[in-house]
């Protein structure tokens, strides 16, 4: 008999195929393969615990490639800093990194929030061609919103 989790993964695979979302398709197939070859008990806890950090490291490597290849250097950075949009991007990068840091902790400590964030990310990836960094950024935004609600509750 097929487990409920496997059925859910097949539904996600179907959604990924319909939406032509390569990241979702690869993720589902990789996870099902790990499960079916019997490595799930060892691999899943590691992926769950370290996966976000591994993913962030891979994204960081991709972002740093233009620096290591010489496409971006001090000259380009200096020129960019003369642009209003570059300053907006700098601020946005700082803001997102700070709120995402709080999101990592929220994902580790609050399972029901994690489930909602993961489901929201799956929907965004599958239906709106989103990118699966959503749980991390979403958790940071959720954390920030929760703190604002707590603050307003205390004031009122």
DSSP file (Angstrom, degrees, kcal/mol; ACC not computed):
  #  RESIDUE AA STRUCTURE BP1 BP2  ACC     N-H-->O    O-->H-N    N-H-->O    O-->H-N    TCO  KAPPA ALPHA  PHI   PSI    X-CA   Y-CA   Z-CA
    1    1 A X              0   0    0      0, 0.0     2,-0.3     0, 0.0     0, 0.0   0.000 360.0 360.0 360.0 139.9    0.0    0.0    0.0
    2    2 A X        -     0   0    0      1,-0.1     2,-0.0     2,-0.0     0, 0.0  -0.638 360.0-122.0 -83.9 134.1    1.3    3.5   -0.9
    3    3 A X     >  -     0   0    0     -2,-0.3     4,-2.2     1,-0.1     5,-0.2  -0.268  18.1-115.0 -73.3 160.7    1.7    5.8    2.1
    4    4 A X  H  > S+     0   0    0      1,-0.2     4,-2.4     2,-0.2     5,-0.2   0.872 117.5  55.7 -60.7 -37.9    0.0    9.2    2.4
    5    5 A X  H  > S+     0   0    0      2,-0.2     4,-2.2     1,-0.2    -1,-0.2   0.898 107.1  48.7 -63.1 -41.2    3.4   10.9    2.1
    6    6 A X  H  > S+     0   0    0      2,-0.2     4,-2.3     1,-0.2    -2,-0.2   0.907 110.4  50.7 -66.7 -41.6    4.1    9.2   -1.2
    7    7 A X  H  X S+     0   0    0     -4,-2.2     4,-2.2     1,-0.2    -2,-0.2   0.928 110.3  50.1 -59.5 -44.9    0.7   10.1   -2.6
    8    8 A X  H  X S+     0   0    0     -4,-2.4     4,-2.3     1,-0.2    -2,-0.2   0.899 109.5  51.2 -61.1 -40.8    1.4   13.7   -1.6
    9    9 A X  H  X S+     0   0    0     -4,-2.2     4,-2.4     1,-0.2    -1,-0.2   0.885 108.8  50.9 -65.1 -38.1    4.8   13.6   -3.3
   10   10 A X  H  X S+     0   0    0     -4,-2.3     4,-2.6     2,-0.2    -1,-0.2   0.875 108.5  51.9 -66.4 -36.1    3.2   12.3   -6.5
   11   11 A X  H  X S+     0   0    0     -4,-2.2     4,-2.7     2,-0.2    -2,-0.2   0.929 110.5  48.4 -62.7 -44.2    0.7   15.1   -6.4
   12   12 A X  H  X S+     0   0    0     -4,-2.3     4,-2.7     2,-0.2    -2,-0.2   0.890 110.5  51.4 -63.0 -39.1    3.6   17.6   -6.0
   13   13 A X  H  X S+     0   0    0     -4,-2.4     4,-2.4     2,-0.2    -2,-0.2   0.925 110.5  48.7 -62.0 -44.4    5.4   15.9   -8.9
   14   14 A X  H  X S+     0   0    0     -4,-2.6     4,-2.7     2,-0.2    -2,-0.2   0.926 111.9  48.6 -60.6 -46.1    2.2   16.2  -11.0
   15   15 A X  H  X S+     0   0    0     -4,-2.7     4,-2.8     1,-0.2    -2,-0.2   0.912 111.1  51.2 -61.5 -42.4    1.9   19.9  -10.1
   16   16 A X  H  X>S+     0   0    0     -4,-2.7     5,-2.5     2,-0.2     4,-0.6   0.892 111.2  47.6 -61.4 -40.4    5.6   20.4  -10.9
   17   17 A X  H ><5S+     0   0    0     -4,-2.4     3,-0.5     3,-0.2    -2,-0.2   0.926 113.3  47.1 -66.8 -44.8    5.1   18.8  -14.3
   18   18 A X  H 3<5S+     0   0    0     -4,-2.7    -2,-0.2     1,-0.2    -1,-0.2   0.917 117.8  42.2 -61.3 -43.7    2.0   20.8  -15.1
   19   19 A X  H 3<5S-     0   0    0     -4,-2.8    -1,-0.2    -5,-0.2    -2,-0.2   0.532 106.3-130.2 -81.4  -5.6    3.7   24.1  -14.0
   20   20 A X  T <<5 +     0   0    0     -4,-0.6     2,-0.9    -3,-0.5    -3,-0.2   0.902  48.9 160.9  55.3  43.7    6.9   23.0  -15.8
   21   21 A X     >< -     0   0    0     -5,-2.5     4,-2.1     1,-0.2    -1,-0.2  -0.831  23.3-170.9-101.2 101.5    8.9   23.8  -12.6
   22   22 A X  H  > S+     0   0    0     -2,-0.9     4,-2.7     1,-0.2     5,-0.2   0.858  81.9  55.3 -61.7 -39.8   12.2   22.0  -12.9
   23   23 A X  H  > S+     0   0    0      1,-0.2     4,-2.4     2,-0.2    -1,-0.2   0.926 110.3  45.1 -62.1 -45.1   13.3   22.7   -9.3
   24   24 A X  H  > S+     0   0    0      2,-0.2     4,-2.6     1,-0.2     5,-0.2   0.915 113.5  50.5 -65.1 -42.5   10.2   21.1   -7.8
   25   25 A X  H  X S+     0   0    0     -4,-2.1     4,-2.5     1,-0.2     5,-0.2   0.942 113.0  45.2 -60.2 -49.1   10.3   18.1  -10.2
   26   26 A X  H  X S+     0   0    0     -4,-2.7     4,-2.7     1,-0.2     5,-0.2   0.911 113.1  51.0 -62.9 -42.9   14.0   17.4   -9.3
   27   27 A X  H  X S+     0   0    0     -4,-2.4     4,-2.4    -5,-0.2     5,-0.2   0.933 112.4  45.4 -61.4 -46.6   13.4   17.9   -5.6
   28   28 A X  H  X S+     0   0    0     -4,-2.6     4,-2.7     2,-0.2     5,-0.2   0.934 115.0  47.1 -64.1 -46.0   10.4   15.4   -5.6
   29   29 A X  H  X S+     0   0    0     -4,-2.5     4,-2.6    -5,-0.2    -1,-0.2   0.915 112.6  50.0 -63.2 -42.4   12.2   12.8   -7.7
   30   30 A X  H  X S+     0   0    0     -4,-2.7     4,-2.4    -5,-0.2    -1,-0.2   0.929 112.9  46.0 -62.0 -45.2   15.4   13.1   -5.5
   31   31 A X  H  X S+     0   0    0     -4,-2.4     4,-2.2    -5,-0.2    -2,-0.2   0.904 113.5  48.4 -66.4 -41.3   13.5   12.7   -2.3
   32   32 A X  H  X S+     0   0    0     -4,-2.7     4,-2.9    -5,-0.2    -1,-0.2   0.908 111.4  50.9 -64.9 -39.7   11.4    9.8   -3.6
   33   33 A X  H  X S+     0   0    0     -4,-2.6     4,-2.2    -5,-0.2     6,-0.2   0.925 109.8  49.6 -62.8 -44.6   14.6    8.1   -4.9
   34   34 A X  H  <>S+     0   0    0     -4,-2.4     5,-2.0     1,-0.2     6,-0.8   0.915 114.3  46.2 -59.1 -42.8   16.3    8.5   -1.5
   35   35 A X  H ><5S+     0   0    0     -4,-2.2     3,-1.0     4,-0.2     5,-0.3   0.930 113.5  47.7 -65.5 -45.8   13.2    7.0    0.2
   36   36 A X  H 3<5S+     0   0    0     -4,-2.9    -2,-0.2     1,-0.3    -1,-0.2   0.780 108.2  53.1 -72.8 -27.4   12.9    4.1   -2.2
   37   37 A X  T 3<5S-     0   0    0     -4,-2.2    -1,-0.3    -5,-0.2    -2,-0.2   0.469 118.1-110.4 -87.7   1.5   16.5    3.0   -2.1
   38   38 A X  T < 5S+     0   0    0     -3,-1.0     3,-0.2    -4,-0.3    -3,-0.2   0.627  89.0 111.4  88.9  14.2   16.3    2.9    1.7
   39   39 A X    >>< +     0   0    0     -5,-2.0     4,-3.3    -6,-0.2     3,-0.7   0.429  46.5  98.4 -96.9   0.6   18.5    5.9    2.6
   40   40 A X  H 3> S+     0   0    0     -6,-0.8     4,-2.2    -5,-0.3     5,-0.5   0.872  75.6  57.1 -58.0 -42.8   15.6    8.0    4.0
   41   41 A X  H 34 S+     0   0    0     -3,-0.2     4,-0.3     1,-0.2    -1,-0.2   0.835 120.4  30.3 -61.2 -31.9   16.2    7.2    7.6
   42   42 A X  H <> S+     0   0    0     -3,-0.7     4,-0.9    -4,-0.2    -2,-0.2   0.854 125.8  41.8 -92.0 -41.1   19.8    8.4    7.4
   43   43 A X  H  X S+     0   0    0     -4,-3.3     4,-3.0     1,-0.2     5,-0.2   0.884 105.0  60.5 -79.3 -39.7   19.5   11.1    4.7
   44   44 A X  H  X S+     0   0    0     -4,-2.2     4,-3.0    -5,-0.3     5,-0.2   0.907 103.7  48.8 -61.8 -44.6   16.2   12.8    5.7
   45   45 A X  H  > S+     0   0    0     -5,-0.5     4,-2.4    -4,-0.3    -1,-0.2   0.911 114.5  47.1 -61.1 -38.3   17.3   14.0    9.1
   46   46 A X  H  X S+     0   0    0     -4,-0.9     4,-3.3     2,-0.2     5,-0.5   0.940 114.1  46.7 -66.3 -46.3   20.5   15.4    7.7
   47   47 A X  H  X S+     0   0    0     -4,-3.0     4,-1.9     1,-0.2     5,-0.3   0.901 114.4  47.9 -61.7 -40.6   18.7   17.1    4.9
   48   48 A X  H  < S+     0   0    0     -4,-3.0     4,-0.3    -5,-0.2    -1,-0.2   0.903 119.8  37.8 -67.7 -40.2   16.1   18.5    7.3
   49   49 A X  H  < S+     0   0    0     -4,-2.4     4,-0.2    -5,-0.2    -2,-0.2   0.888 134.8  19.0 -78.8 -39.9   18.7   19.8    9.7
   50   50 A X  H  X S+     0   0    0     -4,-3.3     4,-2.6    -5,-0.2     5,-0.2   0.496  96.4  94.9-111.8  -5.9   21.4   21.0    7.3
   51   51 A X  H  X S+     0   0    0     -4,-1.9     4,-2.9    -5,-0.5     5,-0.2   0.874  85.2  50.1 -58.9 -43.0   19.5   21.4    4.0
   52   52 A X  H  > S+     0   0    0     -4,-0.3     4,-2.7    -5,-0.3    -1,-0.2   0.926 113.4  46.4 -62.5 -43.6   18.8   25.1    4.4
   53   53 A X  H  > S+     0   0    0      2,-0.2     4,-2.1    -4,-0.2    -2,-0.2   0.890 113.0  49.3 -67.3 -38.2   22.4   25.8    5.3
   54   54 A X  H  X S+     0   0    0     -4,-2.6     4,-2.3     2,-0.2    -2,-0.2   0.930 113.0  48.0 -64.0 -44.7   23.6   23.7    2.4
   55   55 A X  H  X S+     0   0    0     -4,-2.9     4,-2.6     2,-0.2    -2,-0.2   0.910 110.8  49.9 -62.4 -43.5   21.2   25.5    0.0
   56   56 A X  H  X S+     0   0    0     -4,-2.7     4,-2.6     1,-0.2    -1,-0.2   0.890 110.2  51.9 -63.0 -38.8   22.3   28.9    1.3
   57   57 A X  H  X S+     0   0    0     -4,-2.1     4,-2.5     2,-0.2    -2,-0.2   0.920 110.0  48.2 -62.9 -43.5   25.9   28.0    0.8
   58   58 A X  H  X S+     0   0    0     -4,-2.3     4,-2.3     2,-0.2    -2,-0.2   0.914 112.5  48.4 -64.1 -42.4   25.2   26.9   -2.8
   59   59 A X  H  X S+     0   0    0     -4,-2.6     4,-2.3     2,-0.2    -2,-0.2   0.909 110.9  51.4 -62.8 -41.4   23.3   30.1   -3.5
   60   60 A X  H  X S+     0   0    0     -4,-2.6     4,-2.0     2,-0.2    -2,-0.2   0.907 108.5  51.3 -62.6 -42.0   26.2   32.1   -2.0
   61   61 A X  H  X S+     0   0    0     -4,-2.5     4,-1.0     1,-0.2    -1,-0.2   0.935 110.1  49.5 -58.9 -46.3   28.7   30.2   -4.2
   62   62 A X  H  < S+     0   0    0     -4,-2.3     3,-0.5     1,-0.2     4,-0.4   0.889 110.9  49.5 -61.1 -39.6   26.6   31.1   -7.3
   63   63 A X  H  < S+     0   0    0     -4,-2.3     3,-0.4     1,-0.2     4,-0.2   0.834 111.1  50.0 -68.8 -32.4   26.4   34.7   -6.3
   64   64 A X  H >X S+     0   0    0     -4,-2.0     4,-2.1     1,-0.2     3,-1.0   0.607  84.8  89.7 -83.3 -12.2   30.2   34.9   -5.8
   65   65 A X  H 3X S+     0   0    0     -4,-1.0     4,-2.2    -3,-0.5     6,-0.3   0.900  83.3  54.6 -54.0 -46.0   31.1   33.3   -9.1
   66   66 A X  H 34>S+     0   0    0     -4,-0.4     6,-2.3    -3,-0.4     5,-1.1   0.802 109.3  49.8 -61.6 -24.7   31.2   36.7  -11.0
   67   67 A X  H X45S+     0   0    0     -3,-1.0     3,-0.9    -4,-0.2    -1,-0.2   0.938 111.7  45.5 -75.1 -47.6   33.7   38.0   -8.4
   68   68 A X  H 3<5S+     0   0    0     -4,-2.1    -2,-0.2     1,-0.3    -1,-0.2   0.798 113.6  50.6 -68.0 -27.3   36.0   35.0   -8.6
   69   69 A X  T 3<5S-     0   0    0     -4,-2.2    -1,-0.3    -5,-0.2    -2,-0.2   0.563 115.0-115.9 -85.8  -7.8   35.9   35.1  -12.4
   70   70 A X  T < 5S+     0   0    0     -3,-0.9    -3,-0.2    -4,-0.4    -4,-0.1   0.481  83.5 119.7  88.8   2.2   36.7   38.8  -12.5
   71   71 A X  S   <S+     0   0    0     -5,-1.1     2,-0.5    -6,-0.3    -4,-0.2   0.840  80.9  36.6 -67.6 -31.6   33.4   39.9  -14.0
   72   72 A X  S    S+     0   0    0     -6,-2.3    -2,-0.3    -7,-0.1     2,-0.2  -0.987  77.2 146.3-123.7 127.7   32.8   42.0  -10.9
   73   73 A X     >  -     0   0    0     -2,-0.5     4,-2.4    -3,-0.1     5,-0.2  -0.682  64.8 -67.9-139.7-165.4   35.6   43.8   -9.1
   74   74 A X  H  > S+     0   0    0      1,-0.2     4,-2.7    -2,-0.2     5,-0.2   0.853 127.9  56.6 -61.9 -35.2   36.2   47.0   -7.2
   75   75 A X  H  > S+     0   0    0      2,-0.2     4,-2.4     1,-0.2    -1,-0.2   0.945 110.3  43.5 -62.2 -47.6   35.7   49.1  -10.3
   76   76 A X  H  > S+     0   0    0      2,-0.2     4,-2.6     1,-0.2    -2,-0.2   0.890 113.9  51.3 -65.9 -39.2   32.2   47.7  -10.9
   77   77 A X  H  X S+     0   0    0     -4,-2.4     4,-1.9     2,-0.2    -1,-0.2   0.920 110.5  48.9 -63.4 -43.2   31.3   48.0   -7.2
   78   78 A X  H  < S+     0   0    0     -4,-2.7     4,-0.3     1,-0.2    -2,-0.2   0.915 112.7  47.4 -62.7 -44.0   32.4   51.6   -7.2
   79   79 A X  H >< S+     0   0    0     -4,-2.4     3,-1.3     1,-0.2    -2,-0.2   0.907 110.5  52.5 -63.7 -41.8   30.4   52.4  -10.3
   80   80 A X  H >< S+     0   0    0     -4,-2.6     3,-2.2     1,-0.3     6,-0.4   0.867  99.4  63.0 -63.2 -36.3   27.3   50.6   -8.9
   81   81 A X  T 3< S+     0   0    0     -4,-1.9    -1,-0.3     1,-0.3    -2,-0.2   0.583  92.8  64.9 -69.7  -7.3   27.5   52.6   -5.7
   82   82 A X  T <  S+     0   0    0     -3,-1.3     2,-0.4    -4,-0.3    -1,-0.3   0.503  89.1  88.5 -86.7  -5.1   26.8   55.7   -7.7
   83   83 A X  S <> S-     0   0    0     -3,-2.2     4,-1.5    -4,-0.2     5,-0.1  -0.771  71.7-144.5 -99.5 136.3   23.4   54.4   -8.7
   84   84 A X  H  > S+     0   0    0     -2,-0.4     4,-2.0     1,-0.2     5,-0.2   0.898 104.7  54.7 -60.3 -41.2   20.3   55.0   -6.6
   85   85 A X  H  > S+     0   0    0      1,-0.2     4,-2.7     2,-0.2    -1,-0.2   0.850 102.8  56.3 -64.7 -33.6   19.1   51.5   -7.5
   86   86 A X  H  > S+     0   0    0     -6,-0.4     4,-2.6     2,-0.2    -1,-0.2   0.903 107.3  48.7 -64.3 -39.9   22.3   50.0   -6.2
   87   87 A X  H  X S+     0   0    0     -4,-1.5     4,-2.3     2,-0.2    -2,-0.2   0.873 111.1  50.2 -67.4 -36.6   21.7   51.6   -2.8
   88   88 A X  H  X S+     0   0    0     -4,-2.0     4,-2.6     2,-0.2    -2,-0.2   0.930 111.9  48.0 -63.5 -45.1   18.1   50.3   -2.9
   89   89 A X  H  X S+     0   0    0     -4,-2.7     4,-2.6     2,-0.2    -2,-0.2   0.894 110.0  52.4 -63.0 -40.3   19.5   46.8   -3.7
   90   90 A X  H  X S+     0   0    0     -4,-2.6     4,-2.2     2,-0.2    -1,-0.2   0.938 111.9  45.4 -60.4 -47.9   22.1   47.1   -0.9
   91   91 A X  H  X S+     0   0    0     -4,-2.3     4,-2.8     1,-0.2    -2,-0.2   0.902 112.6  50.6 -62.4 -42.2   19.4   48.0    1.6
   92   92 A X  H  X S+     0   0    0     -4,-2.6     4,-2.8     1,-0.2     5,-0.2   0.903 109.4  51.5 -63.7 -40.7   17.1   45.2    0.4
   93   93 A X  H  X S+     0   0    0     -4,-2.6     4,-2.1     2,-0.2    -2,-0.2   0.912 112.3  45.5 -62.1 -43.4   20.0   42.7    0.7
   94   94 A X  H  X S+     0   0    0     -4,-2.2     4,-2.3     2,-0.2    -2,-0.2   0.939 114.0  49.2 -64.1 -47.3   20.7   43.7    4.3
   95   95 A X  H  X S+     0   0    0     -4,-2.8     4,-2.5     1,-0.2     5,-0.2   0.930 113.2  45.8 -58.7 -48.9   17.0   43.7    5.2
   96   96 A X  H  X S+     0   0    0     -4,-2.8     4,-2.5     1,-0.2    -1,-0.2   0.903 112.3  50.8 -64.7 -41.8   16.4   40.2    3.7
   97   97 A X  H  X S+     0   0    0     -4,-2.1     4,-1.5    -5,-0.2    -1,-0.2   0.896 112.0  47.6 -64.0 -39.4   19.5   38.7    5.3
   98   98 A X  H  X S+     0   0    0     -4,-2.3     4,-1.1     2,-0.2    -2,-0.2   0.934 115.6  42.5 -68.9 -46.2   18.6   40.1    8.7
   99   99 A X  H  X S+     0   0    0     -4,-2.5     4,-1.5     1,-0.2    -2,-0.2   0.860 111.4  56.1 -71.0 -31.5   15.0   38.9    8.6
  100  100 A X  H  X S+     0   0    0     -4,-2.5     4,-1.9    -5,-0.2    -1,-0.2   0.855  99.4  60.9 -66.3 -33.3   16.0   35.5    7.1
  101  101 A X  H  X S+     0   0    0     -4,-1.5     4,-1.1     1,-0.2    -1,-0.2   0.907 106.6  45.6 -60.0 -41.2   18.3   34.9   10.0
  102  102 A X  H  X S+     0   0    0     -4,-1.1     4,-1.9     1,-0.2    -1,-0.2   0.834 108.1  59.5 -68.1 -31.7   15.3   35.1   12.4
  103  103 A X  H  X S+     0   0    0     -4,-1.5     4,-2.6     1,-0.2    -2,-0.2   0.856  96.9  58.9 -65.1 -36.4   13.4   32.8   10.0
  104  104 A X  H  X S+     0   0    0     -4,-1.9     4,-1.5     1,-0.2    -1,-0.2   0.929 108.2  45.8 -58.6 -45.5   16.0   30.0   10.3
  105  105 A X  H  X S+     0   0    0     -4,-1.1     4,-1.8     1,-0.2    -1,-0.2   0.899 111.3  52.1 -65.6 -40.7   15.4   29.9   14.0
  106  106 A X  H  X S+     0   0    0     -4,-1.9     4,-2.0     1,-0.2     8,-0.2   0.911 107.2  52.7 -62.6 -42.2   11.6   29.9   13.6
  107  107 A X  H  < S+     0   0    0     -4,-2.6    -1,-0.2     1,-0.2    -2,-0.2   0.850 111.6  47.4 -62.0 -34.0   11.8   27.0   11.1
  108  108 A X  H  < S+     0   0    0     -4,-1.5    -1,-0.2    -5,-0.2    -2,-0.2   0.834 120.9  34.3 -74.5 -32.4   13.7   25.0   13.6
  109  109 A X  H  < S+     0   0    0     -4,-1.8     2,-0.5     1,-0.2    -2,-0.2   0.614 110.5  54.7-105.4 -13.1   11.5   25.7   16.6
  110  110 A X     X  -     0   0    0     -4,-2.0     4,-2.1    -5,-0.2     3,-0.5  -0.773  54.0-178.3-129.9  89.7    7.9   26.0   15.4
  111  111 A X  H  > S+     0   0    0     -2,-0.5     4,-2.3     1,-0.2     5,-0.2   0.838  82.0  52.5 -58.5 -39.2    6.6   22.9   13.4
  112  112 A X  H  > S+     0   0    0      1,-0.2     4,-1.6     2,-0.2    -1,-0.2   0.864 111.0  47.7 -71.0 -31.3    3.2   24.2   12.5
  113  113 A X  H  > S+     0   0    0     -3,-0.5     4,-2.6     2,-0.2    -1,-0.2   0.900 109.9  54.1 -68.4 -40.6    4.6   27.5   11.1
  114  114 A X  H  X S+     0   0    0     -4,-2.1     4,-2.9    -8,-0.2     5,-0.2   0.913 106.2  52.0 -58.9 -44.0    7.1   25.4    9.1
  115  115 A X  H  X S+     0   0    0     -4,-2.3     4,-2.4     1,-0.2    -1,-0.2   0.920 111.5  46.2 -60.7 -44.5    4.3   23.4    7.6
  116  116 A X  H  X S+     0   0    0     -4,-1.6     4,-2.5     2,-0.2    -1,-0.2   0.907 114.0  48.3 -65.4 -41.5    2.4   26.5    6.5
  117  117 A X  H  X S+     0   0    0     -4,-2.6     4,-2.4     2,-0.2    -2,-0.2   0.914 112.2  48.5 -65.5 -42.5    5.5   28.1    5.1
  118  118 A X  H  X S+     0   0    0     -4,-2.9     4,-2.6     2,-0.2    -2,-0.2   0.922 112.5  48.6 -64.0 -43.4    6.6   25.0    3.2
  119  119 A X  H  X S+     0   0    0     -4,-2.4     4,-2.5    -5,-0.2    -2,-0.2   0.918 111.2  50.4 -63.1 -42.4    3.1   24.6    1.7
  120  120 A X  H  X S+     0   0    0     -4,-2.5     4,-2.3     1,-0.2    -1,-0.2   0.895 111.2  49.0 -61.0 -40.0    3.1   28.3    0.7
  121  121 A X  H  X S+     0   0    0     -4,-2.4     4,-3.0     2,-0.2     5,-0.2   0.917 109.2  51.7 -65.8 -43.4    6.4   27.8   -0.9
  122  122 A X  H  X S+     0   0    0     -4,-2.6     4,-2.9     1,-0.2     5,-0.3   0.928 111.3  48.2 -59.2 -45.2    5.3   24.7   -2.8
  123  123 A X  H  X>S+     0   0    0     -4,-2.5     4,-3.0     1,-0.2     5,-0.6   0.926 113.2  47.3 -60.9 -44.3    2.2   26.7   -4.1
  124  124 A X  H  X5S+     0   0    0     -4,-2.3     6,-2.6     2,-0.2     4,-1.4   0.904 115.5  45.1 -65.1 -41.1    4.4   29.6   -5.1
  125  125 A X  H  X5S+     0   0    0     -4,-3.0     4,-0.6     4,-0.2    -2,-0.2   0.936 121.1  38.5 -66.4 -46.5    6.9   27.4   -6.9
  126  126 A X  H  <5S+     0   0    0     -4,-2.9    -2,-0.2    -5,-0.2    -3,-0.2   0.900 129.9  24.6 -74.5 -42.0    4.3   25.2   -8.6
  127  127 A X  H  <5S+     0   0    0     -4,-3.0    -3,-0.2    -5,-0.3    -2,-0.2   0.753 130.6  32.5 -99.9 -26.6    1.7   27.8   -9.5
  128  128 A X  H  <<S-     0   0    0     -4,-1.4    -3,-0.2    -5,-0.6    -2,-0.1   0.208 102.0-112.5-119.9  15.4    3.5   31.1   -9.8
  129  129 A X     <  +     0   0    0     -4,-0.6    -4,-0.2     1,-0.1    -3,-0.1   0.840  61.9 163.0  56.7  35.5    6.9   30.0  -11.0
  130  130 A X        -     0   0    0     -6,-2.6     2,-0.4    -7,-0.1    -1,-0.1  -0.133  39.5-111.2 -75.3 177.6    8.4   31.1   -7.7
  131  131 A X    >   -     0   0    0   -108,-0.0     3,-1.1     1,-0.0     2,-0.8  -0.914  24.9-118.2-114.9 141.7   11.8   30.1   -6.3
  132  132 A X  T 3  S+     0   0    0     -2,-0.4     3,-0.3     1,-0.3     4,-0.2   0.084  93.2  93.9 -76.6  28.1   12.1   27.7   -3.3
  133  133 A X  T >>  +     0   0    0     -2,-0.8     4,-2.0     1,-0.2     3,-0.6   0.442  59.1 102.9 -86.8  -0.4   13.9   30.2   -1.1
  134  134 A X  H <>  +     0   0    0     -3,-1.1     4,-3.7     1,-0.2     5,-0.3   0.831  68.5  56.4 -51.9 -44.5   10.4   31.1    0.2
  135  135 A X  H 3> S+     0   0    0     -3,-0.3     4,-2.3     1,-0.2    -1,-0.2   0.906 110.9  44.7 -60.3 -38.7   10.5   29.2    3.5
  136  136 A X  H <> S+     0   0    0     -3,-0.6     4,-1.7     2,-0.2    -2,-0.2   0.957 121.8  35.8 -70.3 -50.3   13.6   31.0    4.7
  137  137 A X  H  X S+     0   0    0     -4,-2.0     4,-2.5     2,-0.2     5,-0.2   0.914 118.8  52.6 -68.3 -42.2   12.5   34.4    3.6
  138  138 A X  H  X S+     0   0    0     -4,-3.7     4,-3.0    -5,-0.3    -2,-0.2   0.893 107.7  51.2 -60.3 -40.3    8.9   33.7    4.5
  139  139 A X  H  X S+     0   0    0     -4,-2.3     4,-2.9    -5,-0.3    -1,-0.2   0.896 110.0  50.1 -64.7 -39.2    9.9   32.5    8.0
  140  140 A X  H  X S+     0   0    0     -4,-1.7     4,-2.3     2,-0.2    -2,-0.2   0.917 113.2  45.1 -63.9 -43.1   11.8   35.7    8.5
  141  141 A X  H  X S+     0   0    0     -4,-2.5     4,-2.8     2,-0.2    -2,-0.2   0.910 113.8  50.2 -66.3 -42.2    8.9   37.8    7.4
  142  142 A X  H  X S+     0   0    0     -4,-3.0     4,-2.8     2,-0.2    -2,-0.2   0.920 110.2  50.5 -61.7 -43.2    6.5   35.7    9.6
  143  143 A X  H  X S+     0   0    0     -4,-2.9     4,-2.2     2,-0.2    -2,-0.2   0.935 112.1  47.0 -59.0 -47.0    8.9   36.2   12.5
  144  144 A X  H  X S+     0   0    0     -4,-2.3     4,-2.0     1,-0.2    -2,-0.2   0.918 112.9  48.7 -62.2 -44.1    8.9   39.9   12.0
  145  145 A X  H  X S+     0   0    0     -4,-2.8     4,-2.5     1,-0.2    -1,-0.2   0.894 109.9  52.4 -63.7 -40.0    5.1   40.1   11.6
  146  146 A X  H  X S+     0   0    0     -4,-2.8     4,-2.6     1,-0.2    -1,-0.2   0.903 108.8  49.9 -62.6 -41.3    4.7   38.0   14.8
  147  147 A X  H  X S+     0   0    0     -4,-2.2     4,-2.2     2,-0.2    -1,-0.2   0.875 110.3  50.3 -65.9 -36.5    6.9   40.3   16.8
  148  148 A X  H  X S+     0   0    0     -4,-2.0     4,-2.6     2,-0.2    -2,-0.2   0.920 111.0  48.9 -65.9 -43.2    4.9   43.3   15.5
  149  149 A X  H  X S+     0   0    0     -4,-2.5     4,-2.6     1,-0.2    -2,-0.2   0.914 111.2  50.4 -62.0 -43.1    1.6   41.6   16.5
  150  150 A X  H  X S+     0   0    0     -4,-2.6     4,-2.1     2,-0.2    -1,-0.2   0.919 111.3  48.7 -60.5 -43.4    3.1   40.9   20.0
  151  151 A X  H  X S+     0   0    0     -4,-2.2     4,-1.7     1,-0.2    -2,-0.2   0.920 112.5  46.8 -63.2 -45.4    4.1   44.5   20.3
  152  152 A X  H  X S+     0   0    0     -4,-2.6     4,-2.1     1,-0.2    -1,-0.2   0.889 110.4  54.4 -64.3 -39.3    0.7   45.8   19.3
  153  153 A X  H  < S+     0   0    0     -4,-2.6    -1,-0.2     1,-0.2    -2,-0.2   0.899 108.4  48.6 -61.3 -41.2   -1.0   43.3   21.7
  154  154 A X  H  < S+     0   0    0     -4,-2.1    -1,-0.2     1,-0.2    -2,-0.2   0.845 113.1  47.6 -68.2 -33.0    1.1   44.6   24.6
  155  155 A X  H  <        0   0    0     -4,-1.7    -2,-0.2     1,-0.2    -1,-0.2   0.825 360.0 360.0 -75.8 -31.6    0.2   48.2   23.7
  156  156 A X     <        0   0    0     -4,-2.1    -1,-0.2    -5,-0.1    -2,-0.2   0.444 360.0 360.0 -97.5 360.0   -3.5   47.6   23.3
